[in-house]
Amino acid sequence: MNSTKSHKGHCFCGAVELLVSGEPEAMGYCHCDSCRHWSAGPVNAFSLWKPDAVQIIRGEKNAVTYQKTPQSHRKWCRTCGGHLLTEHPELDLTDVYPAILSEFPFSPGVHVHYQETVLRIRDGLPKFRDLPEEIGGSGISMEE
C-alpha cells in the first residue's frame, strides 16, 4: 500500500487535470510583478514541487506554455485559459498553484519578492526582498 500523499488539480474547465505526489519543497506567496500580472491579483500563492512529483494526467495536449524568461515556463489550458503551473528549470522546481489542488492543505511559510509588493501582509511570515539565498537570491529580509 502506497502511503504517499497525492492531490489532484485541474484547470477552470476541467479539460486538463494534474496530480502532485508527496510533499512540496516550499509554499508561500510571490509578490513579483510577473506573478501579479500572470495571476491578475495583488499576490500569487505558490507550492513548489520537484518536477517528478508533478504529472499532467489528462488533457496534456490542451496544456500550452508561455515562456517570458528562461526561469519561468507558465502553463495554462488552451480551452478556458485556466492557469495550471509554472516550471522553473533553473531551480529544478515546479510551481503548482495551490488554489487548483483539491483539498490541498496550503500552509505558506514565506513571502518572496516583497520589495515589489502592492499589498502589505502582516502575517508574521518571513519576507524576502527577492529570494532566499539557497535558491539564488540575496537572502535579505524585509519588515512587514
C-alpha positions in Angstrom: 0.0 0.0 0.0 1.4 3.4 -1.1 1.3 6.0 1.7 2.5 8.9 -0.4 0.0 11.7 -0.3 -1.3 13.0 -3.6 -3.6 15.7 -4.7 -5.4 16.2 -8.0 -6.0 19.6 -9.6 -7.5 20.9 -12.8 -7.9 24.0 -14.9 -11.0 26.1 -14.7 -13.0 24.0 -17.2 -11.5 20.6 -16.2 -10.0 19.7 -19.6 -6.5 19.5 -18.0 -6.0 17.5 -14.9 -2.8 17.1 -12.9 -1.6 15.1 -9.9 1.1 16.1 -7.3 2.6 13.5 -5.1 4.5 13.7 -1.8 5.2 17.0 -0.1 6.0 20.3 -1.6 9.5 21.7 -1.2 8.1 25.1 -0.1 4.9 27.1 0.0 4.3 30.8 0.2 3.4 34.0 -1.6 5.2 35.7 -4.5 4.8 39.5 -4.9 6.8 40.0 -8.1 5.4 42.0 -11.0 5.4 39.0 -13.3 3.4 36.7 -10.9 1.0 39.5 -10.2 0.3 40.1 -13.9 0.0 36.4 -14.6 -2.4 35.7 -11.7 -4.3 39.0 -12.2 -4.1 39.5 -8.4 -2.0 41.6 -5.9 -0.2 38.4 -4.7 0.3 34.9 -6.1 0.2 31.8 -3.8 2.7 29.1 -4.8 3.5 25.5 -3.9 6.9 24.3 -5.2 7.4 20.6 -6.1 10.2 18.6 -7.6 9.3 18.1 -11.3 9.0 14.3 -11.0 6.3 14.9 -8.3 4.0 16.7 -10.8 2.2 14.9 -13.6 -0.4 16.0 -16.1 -2.7 13.0 -16.1 -5.4 14.2 -18.5 -5.6 16.7 -21.4 -1.8 17.2 -21.8 -2.3 18.3 -25.4 -4.6 21.1 -24.1 -1.8 22.5 -21.8 0.1 25.3 -23.6 3.2 27.1 -22.4 4.3 30.7 -22.4 8.0 31.4 -21.6 8.6 35.1 -20.9 12.0 34.3 -19.3 14.3 31.2 -19.2 13.4 30.9 -15.4 9.6 30.5 -15.9 7.6 28.3 -18.3 4.0 29.0 -17.5 1.3 26.5 -18.5 -2.4 27.1 -18.9 -5.4 25.4 -20.5 -5.9 26.2 -24.2 -9.7 25.9 -23.8 -10.5 28.0 -20.7 -7.2 29.9 -20.1 -7.1 28.4 -16.5 -3.6 28.5 -15.0 -2.0 25.2 -14.1 1.6 25.5 -13.1 5.0 27.2 -13.8 8.1 25.2 -14.4 11.3 26.7 -13.0 14.0 24.6 -14.8 17.0 26.5 -13.3 15.7 25.8 -9.8 14.6 22.2 -10.6 11.2 23.1 -9.2 7.6 23.3 -10.5 5.1 25.7 -9.0 1.6 24.3 -8.9 -1.0 26.9 -7.9 -2.5 25.7 -4.6 -5.9 27.1 -5.5 -6.3 24.4 -8.2 -5.5 21.5 -6.0 -8.5 19.8 -4.3 -8.3 19.6 -0.6 -4.6 20.6 -0.5 -3.5 21.8 2.9 -1.8 25.1 1.8 0.5 26.2 4.6 2.5 29.2 3.5 5.9 29.7 5.0 7.4 32.7 3.2 6.9 35.8 1.1 9.3 36.3 -1.8 10.0 39.4 -4.0 8.4 41.5 -1.2 10.3 44.6 -2.5 7.7 44.6 -5.3 4.6 44.2 -3.2 1.5 46.2 -3.8 -0.3 44.6 -0.8 1.4 44.6 2.6 0.5 41.4 4.5 1.1 41.3 8.3 1.1 37.5 9.0 4.4 37.1 10.8 6.0 35.1 8.0 9.5 35.9 6.7 9.5 38.5 3.9 12.5 38.3 1.5 13.4 41.3 -0.6 13.9 38.9 -3.6 14.6 35.2 -2.9 16.3 33.2 -0.1 20.0 32.7 -0.6 19.8 29.0 -1.1 17.8 29.5 -4.4 19.9 32.3 -5.8 18.5 35.4 -4.0 20.1 37.9 -1.8 18.5 36.4 1.3 17.8 39.9 2.6 14.7 40.1 4.8 12.3 43.0 4.9 9.9 44.3 7.6 6.2 43.6 7.3 
